[in-house]
Amino acid sequence: MARRALKLASWTSMALAASGVYLYSNKYLDLNDFGAVRVGRAVATTAVISYDYLTSLRSVPYGSEEYLQLRSKKQNQGDAGLCQVEIKMSALLLVHLRSARRLCELCCANRGTFIKVGQHLGALDYLLPEEYTSTLKVLHSQAPQSSMQEVRQVIREDLGKEIHDLFMSFDDTPLGAASLAQVHKAVLHDGRTVAVKVQHPKVQAQSSKDILLMEVLVLAVKQLFPEFEFMWLVDEAKKNLPLELDFLNEGRNAEKVAQMLKHFDFLKVPQIYWELSTKRVLLMEFVDGGQVNDRDYMERNKIDVNEISRHLGKMYSEMIFVSGFVHCDPHPGNVLVRKCPGTGKVEIVLLDHGLYQVLTEEFRLDYCHLWQSLIWTDMKSVKKYSQRLGAGDLYPLFTCMLTARSWDSVNRGIGQTPVTATELIPPSDRESGLRPILGTPSSCTCTHLCPSSRGLAGSSFFLAQGELPPRLLNPSWNCLLSSQSVSLQTFADLPVSMWGGAYTLLLVQ
């Protein structure tokens, strides 16, 4: 018996030693490749965050009026009450900060899909507390980079050749890295300079499992906090990730939008080189430029900010009102500006075509009518078409989000009323909040409500995903408002009513 046990222990030790040597020598394997590790880390983090909220805020019942007052920082009590409010408010902010840091650490550790979702959460300025958004925003600059060995393997597997056989030169340092892929600058043997987008090798296999894990965890948290309404985020990821992971789909979208908007001589969509493109590798023309929110770059290169804003308005109005084929990820890194080397004319470079939304004719016409009503200050029609689009009784909040103006300005006329200083204040600097973390929508008449330019940046409609009725939580609005946010982010002083005015009147009349 003892001999058997010794023999078993010897074989087990040998197996473990061999496994250890294999894992150490294989650069493509790490602990994050093992489902048990990823699941365990996610479950543990969710449990710790939930327990922290339950215990730290025991004296402030979740969803109670006191909770809402604390979150909106209403300080209308006497001195003694104020002191107590400040103590409880401090506890609330601290638990937000601790939880945000834990969530950020989880995203960085599990990478891939987790970073993608974390980046979305970091853009929810009007839905999540500042502690979350400011903490998670770092994920945009901390996306993981694949090693050159991993990049070589993906190219070898998909294109069947080594990098030196395909390219005269290939920069080891990526131009940029995102949650799903990274881009390298390279030169083909015929002298063409190209951008090579290479998918992270493990994302494809892990994405579906990660989304399932998130779905289970969100459902579990909802059992503890019934008003926790974030299943829409999982649903969006479940639907969109397969599209974003198919680079051939991205190439087709790029060619479609280039053909669709070819009459705009200011728009540049990089050419796709199909002979060296696959589902995980996308080869395209290299186009340089500055980000659309980089005013210093525009000043140095003598690019007129107002001209860029007008071009953006024309471009997205054409997508929204005329074609109904809308770019869904227009953050500044995907919208560049430059002067064309050959002509010296100002160009807008549109990148990352992985995700587009198709708007129905009915949706577009209702939206046209809504904008026409806003421009003409026809409040009866504003209510009618907002409700047709699904806003219900929350149409004042909806129109404030849409126009990035206060309800007072909407009533007086967005084309006639100058943008006020209050309307330009970033959400993090405001005294009042729209929604507490994990909480119900706070009562709001929109008297002073106005999503600022920064608040609308990224995916503006994520606000509506948390505030508005479920029937309004559709991809059309999510994509549409995120598209309209680009110009608002950089050029908030220009009247948003000018965006689609001409197209609105053209289609409605």
Secondary structure as a PSIPRED ss2 file (coil, helix, strand):
# PSIPRED VFORMAT (PSIPRED V4.0)

   1 M C   1.000  0.000  0.000
   2 A H   0.000  1.000  0.000
   3 R H   0.000  1.000  0.000
   4 R H   0.000  1.000  0.000
   5 A H   0.000  1.000  0.000
   6 L H   0.000  1.000  0.000
   7 K H   0.000  1.000  0.000
   8 L H   0.000  1.000  0.000
   9 A H   0.000  1.000  0.000
  10 S H   0.000  1.000  0.000
  11 W H   0.000  1.000  0.000
  12 T H   0.000  1.000  0.000
  13 S H   0.000  1.000  0.000
  14 M H   0.000  1.000  0.000
  15 A H   0.000  1.000  0.000
  16 L H   0.000  1.000  0.000
  17 A H   0.000  1.000  0.000
  18 A H   0.000  1.000  0.000
  19 S H   0.000  1.000  0.000
  20 G H   0.000  1.000  0.000
  21 V H   0.000  1.000  0.000
  22 Y H   0.000  1.000  0.000
  23 L H   0.000  1.000  0.000
  24 Y H   0.000  1.000  0.000
  25 S H   0.000  1.000  0.000
  26 N C   1.000  0.000  0.000
  27 K C   1.000  0.000  0.000
  28 Y C   1.000  0.000  0.000
  29 L C   1.000  0.000  0.000
  30 D C   1.000  0.000  0.000
  31 L H   0.000  1.000  0.000
  32 N H   0.000  1.000  0.000
  33 D H   0.000  1.000  0.000
  34 F C   1.000  0.000  0.000
  35 G H   0.000  1.000  0.000
  36 A H   0.000  1.000  0.000
  37 V H   0.000  1.000  0.000
  38 R H   0.000  1.000  0.000
  39 V H   0.000  1.000  0.000
  40 G H   0.000  1.000  0.000
  41 R H   0.000  1.000  0.000
  42 A H   0.000  1.000  0.000
  43 V H   0.000  1.000  0.000
  44 A H   0.000  1.000  0.000
  45 T H   0.000  1.000  0.000
  46 T H   0.000  1.000  0.000
  47 A H   0.000  1.000  0.000
  48 V H   0.000  1.000  0.000
  49 I H   0.000  1.000  0.000
  50 S H   0.000  1.000  0.000
  51 Y H   0.000  1.000  0.000
  52 D H   0.000  1.000  0.000
  53 Y H   0.000  1.000  0.000
  54 L H   0.000  1.000  0.000
  55 T H   0.000  1.000  0.000
  56 S H   0.000  1.000  0.000
  57 L C   1.000  0.000  0.000
  58 R C   1.000  0.000  0.000
  59 S C   1.000  0.000  0.000
  60 V C   1.000  0.000  0.000
  61 P C   1.000  0.000  0.000
  62 Y C   1.000  0.000  0.000
  63 G C   1.000  0.000  0.000
  64 S C   1.000  0.000  0.000
  65 E H   0.000  1.000  0.000
  66 E H   0.000  1.000  0.000
  67 Y H   0.000  1.000  0.000
  68 L H   0.000  1.000  0.000
  69 Q H   0.000  1.000  0.000
  70 L H   0.000  1.000  0.000
  71 R H   0.000  1.000  0.000
  72 S C   1.000  0.000  0.000
  73 K C   1.000  0.000  0.000
  74 K C   1.000  0.000  0.000
  75 Q C   1.000  0.000  0.000
  76 N C   1.000  0.000  0.000
  77 Q C   1.000  0.000  0.000
  78 G C   1.000  0.000  0.000
  79 D H   0.000  1.000  0.000
  80 A H   0.000  1.000  0.000
  81 G H   0.000  1.000  0.000
  82 L H   0.000  1.000  0.000
  83 C H   0.000  1.000  0.000
  84 Q H   0.000  1.000  0.000
  85 V H   0.000  1.000  0.000
  86 E H   0.000  1.000  0.000
  87 I H   0.000  1.000  0.000
  88 K H   0.000  1.000  0.000
  89 M H   0.000  1.000  0.000
  90 S H   0.000  1.000  0.000
  91 A H   0.000  1.000  0.000
  92 L H   0.000  1.000  0.000
  93 L H   0.000  1.000  0.000
  94 L H   0.000  1.000  0.000
  95 V H   0.000  1.000  0.000
  96 H H   0.000  1.000  0.000
  97 L H   0.000  1.000  0.000
  98 R H   0.000  1.000  0.000
  99 S H   0.000  1.000  0.000
 100 A H   0.000  1.000  0.000
 101 R H   0.000  1.000  0.000
 102 R H   0.000  1.000  0.000
 103 L H   0.000  1.000  0.000
 104 C H   0.000  1.000  0.000
 105 E H   0.000  1.000  0.000
 106 L H   0.000  1.000  0.000
 107 C H   0.000  1.000  0.000
 108 C H   0.000  1.000  0.000
 109 A H   0.000  1.000  0.000
 110 N H   0.000  1.000  0.000
 111 R C   1.000  0.000  0.000
 112 G C   1.000  0.000  0.000
 113 T H   0.000  1.000  0.000
 114 F H   0.000  1.000  0.000
 115 I H   0.000  1.000  0.000
 116 K H   0.000  1.000  0.000
 117 V H   0.000  1.000  0.000
 118 G H   0.000  1.000  0.000
 119 Q H   0.000  1.000  0.000
 120 H H   0.000  1.000  0.000
 121 L H   0.000  1.000  0.000
 122 G H   0.000  1.000  0.000
 123 A C   1.000  0.000  0.000
 124 L C   1.000  0.000  0.000
 125 D C   1.000  0.000  0.000
 126 Y C   1.000  0.000  0.000
 127 L C   1.000  0.000  0.000
 128 L C   1.000  0.000  0.000
 129 P C   1.000  0.000  0.000
 130 E H   0.000  1.000  0.000
 131 E H   0.000  1.000  0.000
 132 Y H   0.000  1.000  0.000
 133 T H   0.000  1.000  0.000
 134 S H   0.000  1.000  0.000
 135 T H   0.000  1.000  0.000
 136 L H   0.000  1.000  0.000
 137 K H   0.000  1.000  0.000
 138 V H   0.000  1.000  0.000
 139 L H   0.000  1.000  0.000
 140 H H   0.000  1.000  0.000
 141 S C   1.000  0.000  0.000
 142 Q C   1.000  0.000  0.000
 143 A C   1.000  0.000  0.000
 144 P C   1.000  0.000  0.000
 145 Q C   1.000  0.000  0.000
 146 S C   1.000  0.000  0.000
 147 S C   1.000  0.000  0.000
 148 M H   0.000  1.000  0.000
 149 Q H   0.000  1.000  0.000
 150 E H   0.000  1.000  0.000
 151 V H   0.000  1.000  0.000
 152 R H   0.000  1.000  0.000
 153 Q H   0.000  1.000  0.000
 154 V H   0.000  1.000  0.000
 155 I H   0.000  1.000  0.000
 156 R H   0.000  1.000  0.000
 157 E H   0.000  1.000  0.000
 158 D H   0.000  1.000  0.000
 159 L H   0.000  1.000  0.000
 160 G C   1.000  0.000  0.000
 161 K C   1.000  0.000  0.000
 162 E C   1.000  0.000  0.000
 163 I H   0.000  1.000  0.000
 164 H H   0.000  1.000  0.000
 165 D H   0.000  1.000  0.000
 166 L H   0.000  1.000  0.000
 167 F E   0.000  0.000  1.000
 168 M E   0.000  0.000  1.000
 169 S E   0.000  0.000  1.000
 170 F E   0.000  0.000  1.000
 171 D C   1.000  0.000  0.000
 172 D C   1.000  0.000  0.000
 173 T C   1.000  0.000  0.000
 174 P C   1.000  0.000  0.000
 175 L C   1.000  0.000  0.000
 176 G E   0.000  0.000  1.000
 177 A E   0.000  0.000  1.000
 178 A C   1.000  0.000  0.000
 179 S C   1.000  0.000  0.000
 180 L C   1.000  0.000  0.000
 181 A E   0.000  0.000  1.000
 182 Q E   0.000  0.000  1.000
 183 V E   0.000  0.000  1.000
 184 H E   0.000  0.000  1.000
 185 K E   0.000  0.000  1.000
 186 A E   0.000  0.000  1.000
 187 V E   0.000  0.000  1.000
 188 L E   0.000  0.000  1.000
 189 H C   1.000  0.000  0.000
 190 D C   1.000  0.000  0.000
 191 G C   1.000  0.000  0.000
 192 R C   1.000  0.000  0.000
 193 T E   0.000  0.000  1.000
 194 V E   0.000  0.000  1.000
 195 A E   0.000  0.000  1.000
 196 V E   0.000  0.000  1.000
 197 K E   0.000  0.000  1.000
 198 V E   0.000  0.000  1.000
 199 Q E   0.000  0.000  1.000
 200 H C   1.000  0.000  0.000
 201 P C   1.000  0.000  0.000
 202 K C   1.000  0.000  0.000
 203 V H   0.000  1.000  0.000
 204 Q H   0.000  1.000  0.000
 205 A H   0.000  1.000  0.000
 206 Q H   0.000  1.000  0.000
 207 S H   0.000  1.000  0.000
 208 S H   0.000  1.000  0.000
 209 K H   0.000  1.000  0.000
 210 D H   0.000  1.000  0.000
 211 I H   0.000  1.000  0.000
 212 L H   0.000  1.000  0.000
 213 L H   0.000  1.000  0.000
 214 M H   0.000  1.000  0.000
 215 E H   0.000  1.000  0.000
 216 V H   0.000  1.000  0.000
 217 L H   0.000  1.000  0.000
 218 V H   0.000  1.000  0.000
 219 L H   0.000  1.000  0.000
 220 A H   0.000  1.000  0.000
 221 V H   0.000  1.000  0.000
 222 K H   0.000  1.000  0.000
 223 Q H   0.000  1.000  0.000
 224 L H   0.000  1.000  0.000
 225 F C   1.000  0.000  0.000
 226 P C   1.000  0.000  0.000
 227 E C   1.000  0.000  0.000
 228 F C   1.000  0.000  0.000
 229 E C   1.000  0.000  0.000
 230 F C   1.000  0.000  0.000
 231 M H   0.000  1.000  0.000
 232 W H   0.000  1.000  0.000
 233 L H   0.000  1.000  0.000
 234 V H   0.000  1.000  0.000
 235 D H   0.000  1.000  0.000
 236 E H   0.000  1.000  0.000
 237 A H   0.000  1.000  0.000
 238 K H   0.000  1.000  0.000
 239 K H   0.000  1.000  0.000
 240 N H   0.000  1.000  0.000
 241 L H   0.000  1.000  0.000
 242 P H   0.000  1.000  0.000
 243 L H   0.000  1.000  0.000
 244 E H   0.000  1.000  0.000
 245 L C   1.000  0.000  0.000
 246 D C   1.000  0.000  0.000
 247 F H   0.000  1.000  0.000
 248 L H   0.000  1.000  0.000
 249 N H   0.000  1.000  0.000
 250 E H   0.000  1.000  0.000
 251 G H   0.000  1.000  0.000
 252 R H   0.000  1.000  0.000
 253 N H   0.000  1.000  0.000
 254 A H   0.000  1.000  0.000
 255 E H   0.000  1.000  0.000
 256 K H   0.000  1.000  0.000
 257 V H   0.000  1.000  0.000
 258 A H   0.000  1.000  0.000
 259 Q H   0.000  1.000  0.000
 260 M H   0.000  1.000  0.000
 261 L C   1.000  0.000  0.000
 262 K C   1.000  0.000  0.000
 263 H C   1.000  0.000  0.000
 264 F C   1.000  0.000  0.000
 265 D C   1.000  0.000  0.000
 266 F C   1.000  0.000  0.000
 267 L E   0.000  0.000  1.000
 268 K E   0.000  0.000  1.000
 269 V C   1.000  0.000  0.000
 270 P C   1.000  0.000  0.000
 271 Q C   1.000  0.000  0.000
 272 I E   0.000  0.000  1.000
 273 Y C   1.000  0.000  0.000
 274 W H   0.000  1.000  0.000
 275 E H   0.000  1.000  0.000
 276 L H   0.000  1.000  0.000
 277 S C   1.000  0.000  0.000
 278 T C   1.000  0.000  0.000
 279 K C   1.000  0.000  0.000
 280 R C   1.000  0.000  0.000
 281 V E   0.000  0.000  1.000
 282 L E   0.000  0.000  1.000
 283 L E   0.000  0.000  1.000
 284 M E   0.000  0.000  1.000
 285 E E   0.000  0.000  1.000
 286 F C   1.000  0.000  0.000
 287 V C   1.000  0.000  0.000
 288 D C   1.000  0.000  0.000
 289 G C   1.000  0.000  0.000
 290 G E   0.000  0.000  1.000
 291 Q E   0.000  0.000  1.000
 292 V C   1.000  0.000  0.000
 293 N C   1.000  0.000  0.000
 294 D C   1.000  0.000  0.000
 295 R H   0.000  1.000  0.000
 296 D H   0.000  1.000  0.000
 297 Y H   0.000  1.000  0.000
 298 M H   0.000  1.000  0.000
 299 E H   0.000  1.000  0.000
 300 R H   0.000  1.000  0.000
 301 N C   1.000  0.000  0.000
 302 K C   1.000  0.000  0.000
 303 I C   1.000  0.000  0.000
 304 D C   1.000  0.000  0.000
 305 V H   0.000  1.000  0.000
 306 N H   0.000  1.000  0.000
 307 E H   0.000  1.000  0.000
 308 I H   0.000  1.000  0.000
 309 S H   0.000  1.000  0.000
 310 R H   0.000  1.000  0.000
 311 H H   0.000  1.000  0.000
 312 L H   0.000  1.000  0.000
 313 G H   0.000  1.000  0.000
 314 K H   0.000  1.000  0.000
 315 M H   0.000  1.000  0.000
 316 Y H   0.000  1.000  0.000
 317 S H   0.000  1.000  0.000
 318 E H   0.000  1.000  0.000
 319 M H   0.000  1.000  0.000
 320 I H   0.000  1.000  0.000
 321 F H   0.000  1.000  0.000
 322 V H   0.000  1.000  0.000
 323 S H   0.000  1.000  0.000
 324 G C   1.000  0.000  0.000
 325 F E   0.000  0.000  1.000
 326 V E   0.000  0.000  1.000
 327 H E   0.000  0.000  1.000
 328 C C   1.000  0.000  0.000
 329 D C   1.000  0.000  0.000
 330 P C   1.000  0.000  0.000
 331 H C   1.000  0.000  0.000
 332 P H   0.000  1.000  0.000
 333 G H   0.000  1.000  0.000
 334 N H   0.000  1.000  0.000
 335 V E   0.000  0.000  1.000
 336 L E   0.000  0.000  1.000
 337 V E   0.000  0.000  1.000
 338 R E   0.000  0.000  1.000
 339 K E   0.000  0.000  1.000
 340 C C   1.000  0.000  0.000
 341 P C   1.000  0.000  0.000
 342 G C   1.000  0.000  0.000
 343 T C   1.000  0.000  0.000
 344 G C   1.000  0.000  0.000
 345 K C   1.000  0.000  0.000
 346 V E   0.000  0.000  1.000
 347 E E   0.000  0.000  1.000
 348 I E   0.000  0.000  1.000
 349 V E   0.000  0.000  1.000
 350 L E   0.000  0.000  1.000
 351 L C   1.000  0.000  0.000
 352 D C   1.000  0.000  0.000
 353 H C   1.000  0.000  0.000
 354 G C   1.000  0.000  0.000
 355 L C   1.000  0.000  0.000
 356 Y E   0.000  0.000  1.000
 357 Q E   0.000  0.000  1.000
 358 V E   0.000  0.000  1.000
 359 L C   1.000  0.000  0.000
 360 T C   1.000  0.000  0.000
 361 E H   0.000  1.000  0.000
 362 E H   0.000  1.000  0.000
 363 F H   0.000  1.000  0.000
 364 R H   0.000  1.000  0.000
 365 L H   0.000  1.000  0.000
 366 D H   0.000  1.000  0.000
 367 Y H   0.000  1.000  0.000
 368 C H   0.000  1.000  0.000
 369 H H   0.000  1.000  0.000
 370 L H   0.000  1.000  0.000
 371 W H   0.000  1.000  0.000
 372 Q H   0.000  1.000  0.000
 373 S H   0.000  1.000  0.000
 374 L H   0.000  1.000  0.000
 375 I H   0.000  1.000  0.000
 376 W C   1.000  0.000  0.000
 377 T C   1.000  0.000  0.000
 378 D C   1.000  0.000  0.000
 379 M H   0.000  1.000  0.000
 380 K H   0.000  1.000  0.000
 381 S H   0.000  1.000  0.000
 382 V H   0.000  1.000  0.000
 383 K H   0.000  1.000  0.000
 384 K H   0.000  1.000  0.000
 385 Y H   0.000  1.000  0.000
 386 S H   0.000  1.000  0.000
 387 Q H   0.000  1.000  0.000
 388 R H   0.000  1.000  0.000
 389 L C   1.000  0.000  0.000
 390 G C   1.000  0.000  0.000
 391 A C   1.000  0.000  0.000
 392 G H   0.000  1.000  0.000
 393 D H   0.000  1.000  0.000
 394 L H   0.000  1.000  0.000
 395 Y H   0.000  1.000  0.000
 396 P H   0.000  1.000  0.000
 397 L H   0.000  1.000  0.000
 398 F H   0.000  1.000  0.000
 399 T H   0.000  1.000  0.000
 400 C H   0.000  1.000  0.000
 401 M H   0.000  1.000  0.000
 402 L H   0.000  1.000  0.000
 403 T H   0.000  1.000  0.000
 404 A C   1.000  0.000  0.000
 405 R C   1.000  0.000  0.000
 406 S C   1.000  0.000  0.000
 407 W H   0.000  1.000  0.000
 408 D H   0.000  1.000  0.000
 409 S H   0.000  1.000  0.000
 410 V H   0.000  1.000  0.000
 411 N H   0.000  1.000  0.000
 412 R H   0.000  1.000  0.000
 413 G C   1.000  0.000  0.000
 414 I C   1.000  0.000  0.000
 415 G C   1.000  0.000  0.000
 416 Q C   1.000  0.000  0.000
 417 T C   1.000  0.000  0.000
 418 P C   1.000  0.000  0.000
 419 V C   1.000  0.000  0.000
 420 T C   1.000  0.000  0.000
 421 A C   1.000  0.000  0.000
 422 T H   0.000  1.000  0.000
 423 E H   0.000  1.000  0.000
 424 L H   0.000  1.000  0.000
 425 I C   1.000  0.000  0.000
 426 P C   1.000  0.000  0.000
 427 P H   0.000  1.000  0.000
 428 S H   0.000  1.000  0.000
 429 D H   0.000  1.000  0.000
 430 R C   1.000  0.000  0.000
 431 E C   1.000  0.000  0.000
 432 S C   1.000  0.000  0.000
 433 G C   1.000  0.000  0.000
 434 L C   1.000  0.000  0.000
 435 R C   1.000  0.000  0.000
 436 P C   1.000  0.000  0.000
 437 I C   1.000  0.000  0.000
 438 L C   1.000  0.000  0.000
 439 G C   1.000  0.000  0.000
 440 T C   1.000  0.000  0.000
 441 P C   1.000  0.000  0.000
 442 S C   1.000  0.000  0.000
 443 S C   1.000  0.000  0.000
 444 C C   1.000  0.000  0.000
 445 T C   1.000  0.000  0.000
 446 C C   1.000  0.000  0.000
 447 T C   1.000  0.000  0.000
 448 H C   1.000  0.000  0.000
 449 L C   1.000  0.000  0.000
 450 C C   1.000  0.000  0.000
 451 P C   1.000  0.000  0.000
 452 S C   1.000  0.000  0.000
 453 S H   0.000  1.000  0.000
 454 R H   0.000  1.000  0.000
 455 G H   0.000  1.000  0.000
 456 L H   0.000  1.000  0.000
 457 A C   1.000  0.000  0.000
 458 G C   1.000  0.000  0.000
 459 S C   1.000  0.000  0.000
 460 S C   1.000  0.000  0.000
 461 F C   1.000  0.000  0.000
 462 F H   0.000  1.000  0.000
 463 L H   0.000  1.000  0.000
 464 A H   0.000  1.000  0.000
 465 Q H   0.000  1.000  0.000
 466 G H   0.000  1.000  0.000
 467 E H   0.000  1.000  0.000
 468 L C   1.000  0.000  0.000
 469 P C   1.000  0.000  0.000
 470 P H   0.000  1.000  0.000
 471 R H   0.000  1.000  0.000
 472 L H   0.000  1.000  0.000
 473 L C   1.000  0.000  0.000
 474 N C   1.000  0.000  0.000
 475 P H   0.000  1.000  0.000
 476 S H   0.000  1.000  0.000
 477 W H   0.000  1.000  0.000
 478 N H   0.000  1.000  0.000
 479 C H   0.000  1.000  0.000
 480 L H   0.000  1.000  0.000
 481 L H   0.000  1.000  0.000
 482 S H   0.000  1.000  0.000
 483 S H   0.000  1.000  0.000
 484 Q H   0.000  1.000  0.000
 485 S H   0.000  1.000  0.000
 486 V H   0.000  1.000  0.000
 487 S H   0.000  1.000  0.000
 488 L H   0.000  1.000  0.000
 489 Q H   0.000  1.000  0.000
 490 T H   0.000  1.000  0.000
 491 F C   1.000  0.000  0.000
 492 A C   1.000  0.000  0.000
 493 D C   1.000  0.000  0.000
 494 L C   1.000  0.000  0.000
 495 P C   1.000  0.000  0.000
 496 V H   0.000  1.000  0.000
 497 S H   0.000  1.000  0.000
 498 M H   0.000  1.000  0.000
 499 W C   1.000  0.000  0.000
 500 G C   1.000  0.000  0.000
 501 G H   0.000  1.000  0.000
 502 A H   0.000  1.000  0.000
 503 Y H   0.000  1.000  0.000
 504 T H   0.000  1.000  0.000
 505 L H   0.000  1.000  0.000
 506 L H   0.000  1.000  0.000
 507 L H   0.000  1.000  0.000
 508 V H   0.000  1.000  0.000
 509 Q C   1.000  0.000  0.000
